[in-house]
Amino acid sequence: MMQSLVGEVKLKVIVKFLGPITREDVVLEVQSDSEIKEKIKKYIDKKWLDSLAVAVNDKIVHSFDEVKDGDVISLLPPVCGG
């Protein structure tokens, strides 16, 4: 008999919010890498969405395609100053 995979967590990742995004780190439990961005949207202000840099395990990435279980995702807002 085959078990259902509906609702089963396949990935557990830590999300770190850096700089002026004042939020505690969170652990996301998702079924696929494509679900990560949708869940992150629930935790940050919309003004940051289009300007964030994203790092996975301290390496800048342009998508969540290769995120693995246990990875650390860091969200880096643009830096400005003088």
PLY file of the C-alpha trace (Angstrom):
ply
format ascii 1.0
element vertex 82
property float x
property float y
property float z
element edge 81
property int vertex1
property int vertex2
end_header
0.00 0.00 0.00
1.37 3.45 -0.97
1.40 6.21 1.67
0.04 9.65 0.84
2.58 12.47 0.65
-0.05 15.19 1.09
0.95 17.42 3.97
4.30 15.72 4.45
7.20 18.07 5.17
10.17 17.46 2.90
12.28 20.53 3.66
12.97 22.36 6.88
14.98 25.57 6.43
15.99 28.46 8.68
15.26 31.98 7.42
17.32 34.87 8.80
16.09 38.44 8.38
19.06 40.82 8.29
19.53 44.58 8.56
16.44 46.73 9.00
14.05 43.80 8.64
13.38 43.54 12.34
12.16 39.99 12.74
13.39 36.94 14.58
14.71 33.98 12.59
12.05 31.47 11.59
12.04 27.80 10.66
9.96 27.04 7.58
8.63 23.59 6.89
7.70 23.16 3.24
6.94 20.41 0.78
9.02 21.88 -2.05
11.51 24.65 -2.80
8.84 26.49 -4.82
6.82 26.97 -1.63
9.62 28.86 0.18
9.07 32.27 -1.45
5.34 32.16 -0.78
5.92 31.45 2.90
8.59 34.15 3.21
6.10 36.72 1.87
4.03 36.19 5.02
6.90 37.37 7.23
8.17 40.53 5.54
6.81 43.88 4.46
5.96 44.07 0.74
8.40 46.99 0.31
11.33 44.55 0.71
10.16 41.85 -1.71
11.59 43.20 -4.96
14.82 44.60 -3.55
16.10 41.75 -1.37
19.25 39.82 -2.04
19.01 36.19 -0.97
21.80 33.98 0.28
21.64 30.25 0.93
24.35 29.06 3.30
26.17 32.40 2.83
26.17 32.19 -0.99
24.11 34.70 -3.01
21.45 32.93 -5.13
18.82 34.04 -7.62
16.25 31.34 -6.90
15.36 28.70 -4.35
15.72 25.85 -6.87
18.57 24.11 -5.08
17.60 24.65 -1.44
18.04 21.49 0.62
16.75 20.34 3.97
18.61 22.12 6.78
19.83 25.07 4.67
20.00 28.61 6.08
18.39 31.32 3.95
19.44 34.91 4.66
17.37 37.83 3.41
19.50 40.91 2.80
17.82 44.27 2.15
19.68 46.88 0.09
22.34 48.77 1.96
22.52 52.52 1.96
24.47 54.97 3.99
27.28 57.38 3.86
0 1
1 2
2 3
3 4
4 5
5 6
6 7
7 8
8 9
9 10
10 11
11 12
12 13
13 14
14 15
15 16
16 17
17 18
18 19
19 20
20 21
21 22
22 23
23 24
24 25
25 26
26 27
27 28
28 29
29 30
30 31
31 32
32 33
33 34
34 35
35 36
36 37
37 38
38 39
39 40
40 41
41 42
42 43
43 44
44 45
45 46
46 47
47 48
48 49
49 50
50 51
51 52
52 53
53 54
54 55
55 56
56 57
57 58
58 59
59 60
60 61
61 62
62 63
63 64
64 65
65 66
66 67
67 68
68 69
69 70
70 71
71 72
72 73
73 74
74 75
75 76
76 77
77 78
78 79
79 80
80 81
